[in-house]
Amino acid sequence: MSRPFLLVQLSDFHIGADWTDSDPAARLAAVVDAIRTSPEQPDAVLVSGDLAENAVDAEYEQARELVALLEAPLYVLPGNHDDRDTLRRHFEVPGTGAEPIRYTVDLGPLRLVTLDTTRPGEDAGALDGEQLHWLDAELAAAPELPTLVAMHHPPIVTGMPSCDEVGLPAAHRYALGEVIRRHRQVRRIVAGHVHRLIVADLAGRPVLTVPSTYVQTQLAFGSSQIEFSDEPASFAWHAMIDGQLISHIRSVE
């Protein structure tokens, strides 16, 4: 077996938040330390949105300083709490101003395609036709390369009204599924936003939501109220091994 290519996914730092007694910066620091002391080190790091709570410069500066300790190429996409323009001032992402943050990166054995599901000023997400046309073209450009598609809002129904009310509209999930269905090289779709580990599928491809480094939501089918659980901060390892993509979730007490 060859050495795996390792992509770490972190999500939903919410630096500056005071939702609970826990300090989001301290919890992110503990996650970073857990990664740095792991036997294997990441080849790249993906952050799937909501780096900051209030989208101010100081929050992004703190987030950047912490993730920089991982000393790996960093790929960031926005969440509903983020501001695209401010995010661009602190992280190397393409585009300018308030343009959607989306891009493709060749990581060697794995191709990463990111989408921007945010709608400025709103918690719910969207994927309009222009973005889906862009995605279709990006996927068509490299049909043989194993691909990971990343976004903030997961393109699934969670069964939790408190999460689904601020998710992607059904028509947008269906339209994304039609694009994904045409491109067999897409191995996995990953997201954040819901602060829980959830496994589902879209167009026959696995969808994985990665828990938050800050706080997790309580599993509550049928409830429209967001409640927090005592589950620990978590993150994901995505490993490419001999052409196969394997994902592990690790918790940090």
NORHU-V628674 format. One line per field, one symbol per residue. phi: phi as a letter, one per 20 degrees, with the letter a starting at -180 (. if undefined). A space follows every 10 residues. Layout:
phi=???
This chain:
phi=.fffeddedd blflgnecfc ffefffffff ffffffefgd dfeacddenl fdedldgfff ffffffffff lcgdcdcedf eedgffgffd cecfnclefg ebacceenfb ddcdcdeecg ncefdaceff fffffgffff fbfeegcddc beefebeend gfeffdeegg ffffffgffg gecfffeadc bcmelbecdb bclndfdcee fefdbdeffb fneedecdde ffgbbcddde clnddcdcdd ecf
